[in-house]
């Protein structure tokens, strides 16, 4: 009995220790790859900076005309320089550096990402760079939660979600099934809740072989979209390679520009 209680105490202590590690390291697991993206060598891309609450934010933009403008919210380990370099989007393109990424200061959190998305949108509207009618929001992976939040907040007419999830809580619980994620997680990114209030048109791109965000999580999100939606599965693609397939680019261009 004494041996059993000792073993139970050791296992309980180990369990609590792992919970503590998960709690204090969650930012490094969610916001992977904070780094400085430099695309200033591209003559058609301009860099801008602005302050909000004493924090410097930076973004990049390519404006080629007066047509549709894409606000791009990228995945946590994605190099946004590549989005501009490979001209995935043919028209106007603007991408913010999340806090802690690029020249943007401070640390990324769910609250900060949502706040900065709204702030950037309002800044671009006030400066006349975009209008609500000529703006499409595109989110990829982590950025799908940010794009969805902004789309609902500002009643944007078109929304593109690339490899989206239902919530960070659901994803984390699936990856760590024996731990109390609802008590540990600070950044829930509850996209499934926000999308239920969206009234515009949505394009969802699904990677057939996505092991980062399994289709079951995307399917839960699809159930809650109340408005018009187009779902396109990119066969053979995985989470990271989906934008390398021409079907992805063609599908987005058709949805955005027609």
Protein Blocks (a to p, Z undefined) as FASTA:
>chain_A
ZZmmmmmmmmmmmmmmmmmmmmmmmmmmmmgoiacddfklpmkbccddddeehiacdddd
ddfbjbdcddddddfkbcfklmmmnomalbdcdddddehiajbgcjddfklmmmmmmmmm
mmmmmnomacfklcccddehjlmmmmmmmmmmnopabdcdehiafbfklmmmmmmmmbcf
klmpmblopmklmmmmpcbdcdddddfklcklgfklmmmmmmmmmbdcdddddehiafkl
mmmpmklmmmmmmmmmZZ
